[in-house]
Amino acid sequence: MSNILLLFKFRPEHIEQIREAAPDYTITSSSADKLDAEQLRSAEIVCGWHPSLSQVIEDGSKLKWVQTSSAGIDRLPLDELEKQGVFVTSASGIHPISMAETFFAMLLAFSRNLHHAIRHQAKREWSPSQQYEQLAGKTIGIIGVGTIGTEMARLAQAFGMHVLGVRRSGAPVTVVDEMLSMEGLDEVLSRSDVIVNVLPYTDATHYLFGAERFKLMKPNALFFNFGRGPSVDTDALVTALQDGTIAGAGLDVFETEPLASDHPLWEMDNVIITPHIGGWTDQYKQKMLDIFLPNLRAFVANGQPTVNLVDYKVSY
């Protein structure tokens, strides 16, 4: 009998639905640190991911399909998975609402100086800011207009912002006022008051935002990273924040996670940090099931999942 390994923590009623969809499979729901190498090696289907699986794959395994619980797949050993002919499907499509809400929580905090007010509150200080801003009339540049970027654009328009978008194809999206291809990235950076990165991490996006790109931005610009940490040169970002090249940054992802306790970003009053929780929501488990179950049924019936199937050529 073949095995399904659930490293993602579904609820008991979800596991029963999975069992009904694949009655001929043995299902193990556990954390990776509680499993030995043979248990990992015997799994044909894995939902979730853990670095310990990398060594198992290299040693040879029965693995045929990995369903990730994240939209990004850059932490997986893609070269080895491709070599072994393993299907990879992502959780793309789960995160638009929660990511957009987290982004706007940060953006509104900056515009109304809530991050400063909270710090003053902790010290019992009545200290109004000298400047408050409104979002209406400002220009936002969304770098990577996929499902998450589209939801961010929809909310931005509702707030009265002018929306610039960048996507590889340059194809228009209804809620984006002006869409450009990646060749127009620098133009968008120079025109925007607010810039948010939601690109996936690939070789092409490594350190996409470095010193020269920060210099293109307005001195009053706010930069947000909700894509992947390594797409931003952190040292260049710190310098840009310290010398006033840009006004502030909202960061949910980092080159190295967790962010070191002695990192200078922690001490900056023009930075808001969240610990890579932008996509988390109380509906996450159900949304994961809504992707995994159709994929599982397709895999059982035809030997291949169909939803969010990763193209190894473009790494997403």
C-alpha positions in Angstrom: 0.0 0.0 0.0 1.3 3.5 -0.9 1.8 6.2 1.7 0.6 9.8 2.0 2.6 11.9 4.5 0.8 15.0 5.8 3.4 17.4 7.2 0.8 20.2 7.0 -1.5 20.0 10.1 -5.0 19.4 8.7 -8.0 19.2 11.1 -9.3 15.6 11.8 -12.3 16.1 9.6 -10.1 17.2 6.8 -8.0 14.0 7.2 -11.1 11.9 6.9 -11.9 13.6 3.6 -8.4 12.9 2.4 -8.8 9.3 3.4 -12.1 9.0 1.4 -10.4 10.5 -1.7 -7.5 8.0 -1.5 -8.9 4.8 0.2 -6.0 2.7 -1.0 -3.3 4.8 0.7 -1.9 4.8 4.2 -2.1 8.3 5.7 0.4 9.5 8.2 -0.1 12.9 9.8 3.0 14.0 11.7 5.8 16.5 12.1 9.0 15.6 10.2 11.1 15.5 13.4 9.0 12.6 14.7 9.6 10.4 11.6 12.6 8.3 10.8 14.3 8.2 7.4 12.4 5.1 6.3 9.0 6.7 7.0 10.1 9.7 5.0 11.5 7.6 2.2 8.4 5.5 1.8 6.0 8.4 1.2 4.6 8.6 -2.4 2.8 11.8 -1.7 3.9 14.6 0.7 1.7 17.5 1.7 3.9 20.2 3.2 7.7 20.3 3.3 10.7 20.0 5.6 14.4 20.2 4.9 15.0 16.7 6.1 13.2 15.4 3.0 16.0 16.7 0.8 18.5 14.0 2.0 15.8 11.3 1.6 15.3 12.4 -2.0 19.0 12.3 -2.8 19.2 8.8 -1.3 16.3 7.6 -3.4 12.7 7.4 -2.4 9.2 6.5 -3.6 8.2 10.2 -3.8 6.1 11.1 -6.8 4.3 14.3 -5.8 4.9 17.2 -3.3 2.1 19.6 -2.5 3.6 22.6 -0.7 1.7 24.6 1.8 3.2 27.9 0.5 3.0 29.8 -2.7 6.8 30.0 -2.9 8.8 26.9 -3.8 12.3 28.4 -3.6 13.2 26.4 -0.5 12.6 23.1 -2.2 15.5 21.2 -3.9 14.0 21.7 -7.3 16.9 20.4 -9.4 16.8 17.0 -7.6 13.0 16.8 -7.6 13.0 17.5 -11.4 15.7 14.9 -11.9 13.6 12.3 -10.0 10.5 13.3 -12.0 8.5 14.4 -9.0 5.5 16.6 -9.5 5.4 19.8 -7.4 2.2 21.8 -6.8 2.1 25.0 -4.8 -0.5 26.7 -2.6 -0.8 29.6 -4.9 -4.2 31.2 -4.7 -4.6 30.8 -0.9 -3.0 34.0 0.1 -4.5 37.0 -1.8 -6.9 38.3 0.9 -4.7 37.7 3.9 -1.6 39.1 2.2 -3.4 42.1 0.9 -4.9 42.8 4.3 -1.5 42.5 6.1 0.0 44.9 3.5 -2.7 47.4 4.0 -2.5 47.1 7.8 1.2 48.1 7.4 0.5 50.9 4.9 -2.3 52.4 7.0 -0.1 52.3 10.0 2.5 54.3 8.2 0.1 56.8 6.8 -1.5 57.4 10.2 1.7 57.0 12.2 0.2 54.1 14.2 3.6 52.4 14.6 4.9 55.5 16.4 1.6 55.8 18.4 1.9 52.2 19.7 5.5 52.9 20.8 4.4 56.0 22.6 1.5 54.2 24.2 3.8 51.6 25.7 5.7 54.5 27.4 2.5 56.3 28.4 3.5 59.3 26.3 0.9 61.7 24.7 2.9 62.6 21.6 1.0 63.5 18.4 3.0 63.2 15.1 3.9 66.3 13.1 2.6 64.7 9.9 -0.3 62.5 8.9 -1.1 61.5 5.3 -3.9 60.1 3.3 -3.7 57.3 0.7 -6.2 58.8 -1.7 -4.3 60.4 -4.6 -1.1 58.6 -4.1 0.5 56.3 -6.6 1.2 52.7 -5.7 3.5 50.4 -7.7 2.8 46.7 -7.4 5.7 44.6 -8.6 4.4 41.2 -9.5 0.7 41.4 -10.3 -0.5 37.8 -9.8 -3.4 36.8 -7.6 -1.9 38.5 -4.6 -0.9 41.7 -6.4 -4.4 41.9 -8.1 -6.1 41.9 -4.7 -3.7 44.6 -3.5 -4.6 46.6 -6.5 -8.3 46.2 -5.9 -8.0 47.5 -2.4 -5.7 50.3 -3.5 -8.2 51.5 -6.0 -10.9 51.4 -3.3 -8.7 53.8 -1.3 -8.5 56.2 -4.2 -4.9 55.3 -5.2 -3.5 55.3 -8.7 -2.3 51.8 -9.4 0.8 51.0 -11.5 1.6 47.3 -12.0 4.5 45.3 -13.3 4.2 41.7 -14.5 6.3 39.6 -16.8 3.7 39.5 -19.6 2.7 43.1 -19.3 -0.9 41.9 -19.9 -3.6 44.3 -18.5 -5.6 43.7 -15.3 -8.9 45.5 -14.8 -8.0 46.9 -11.3 -4.6 48.2 -12.5 -4.6 51.6 -14.0 -1.3 51.2 -15.9 0.4 47.8 -16.5 4.0 47.5 -17.6 6.3 44.6 -18.3 9.5 44.0 -16.3 11.3 46.4 -18.7 9.2 49.2 -17.1 10.2 48.4 -13.6 12.5 51.3 -13.1 9.8 53.7 -14.4 7.3 52.4 -11.9 9.8 52.7 -9.1 10.5 56.4 -9.9 6.8 57.3 -10.2 5.4 55.5 -7.1 4.8 56.8 -3.6 4.3 53.2 -2.4 6.1 50.2 -3.8 5.3 46.6 -2.9 7.2 43.6 -4.1 5.2 40.4 -4.4 7.4 38.6 -7.0 8.4 34.9 -6.5 12.0 34.2 -5.9 14.0 33.0 -8.9 17.5 33.6 -10.3 16.1 36.6 -12.2 14.7 38.2 -9.0 17.7 37.7 -6.8 18.7 41.1 -5.3 16.3 42.7 -7.8 16.0 45.5 -5.3 19.5 46.8 -4.6 21.2 50.2 -4.1 20.6 51.5 -7.6 16.9 50.6 -7.5 16.4 52.3 -4.2 18.1 55.4 -5.6 15.4 55.5 -8.3 12.6 55.8 -5.6 11.2 59.0 -4.3 12.7 60.2 -0.9 9.2 60.0 0.6 8.6 56.5 -0.9 7.6 53.5 1.3 8.9 50.1 0.2 7.2 46.8 1.2 8.4 43.3 0.7 5.8 40.5 0.7 7.6 38.5 -2.0 10.8 36.7 -0.9 13.6 37.9 1.2 16.5 37.3 -1.2 14.9 39.5 -3.8 16.1 42.5 -1.7 19.7 43.4 -0.9 19.2 43.9 2.8 22.4 45.9 3.4 21.4 48.2 0.5 17.9 48.6 2.1 19.4 49.4 5.5 21.6 52.1 3.9 18.6 53.6 2.0 16.6 53.8 5.2 19.4 55.3 7.2 20.4 58.0 4.7 16.9 59.0 3.7 17.0 57.6 0.2 13.5 56.2 1.0 11.2 57.1 3.8 10.3 53.7 5.3 9.8 50.0 4.8 7.3 47.3 5.8 8.9 43.9 5.8 7.3 40.4 6.1 10.1 38.4 4.6 13.9 38.5 5.0 17.0 37.0 3.5 17.7 35.0 6.6 14.8 34.0 8.8 14.3 34.5 11.7 15.8 38.0 11.5 18.8 38.1 13.8 18.1 39.8 17.1 21.0 42.2 16.7 20.0 43.3 13.1 19.8 47.1 12.7 16.3 46.8 11.1 14.8 46.1 14.6 15.9 49.6 15.9 14.6 51.7 13.0 11.5 53.7 13.7 10.7 53.9 10.0 10.4 50.2 9.7 7.5 47.8 10.5 8.4 44.1 10.8 6.2 41.1 10.8 7.6 37.5 11.2 6.6 36.1 7.8 2.9 35.8 8.7 1.5 37.9 5.9 -0.4 34.9 4.4 -1.6 33.4 7.7 -5.4 33.3 8.3 -7.9 31.3 10.3 -9.1 29.9 7.0 -5.8 28.5 5.9 -6.4 24.9 6.6 -9.7 24.9 4.6 -8.1 26.7 1.8 -5.2 24.2 1.7 -7.8 21.4 1.6 -9.5 23.1 -1.3 -6.3 22.7 -3.3 -5.0 19.4 -2.0 -8.2 17.4 -2.4 -8.8 18.1 -6.2 -5.1 17.4 -6.8 -5.3 14.2 -4.8 -8.3 13.0 -6.7 -6.6 13.8 -10.0 -3.4 12.0 -8.9 -5.3 8.9 -7.8 -7.3 8.8 -11.1 -4.6 9.8 -13.6 -1.2 9.8 -11.8 -0.8 13.6 -12.0 -2.1 16.6 -10.0 -3.5 19.4 -12.0 -3.9 22.5 -9.7 -0.9 24.8 -9.4 1.4 22.4 -11.1 4.9 23.9 -11.0 6.8 24.5 -14.2 10.4 23.7 -13.5 11.6 25.9 -16.4 10.4 29.1 -14.6 10.5 27.8 -11.0 6.9 28.5 -10.2 
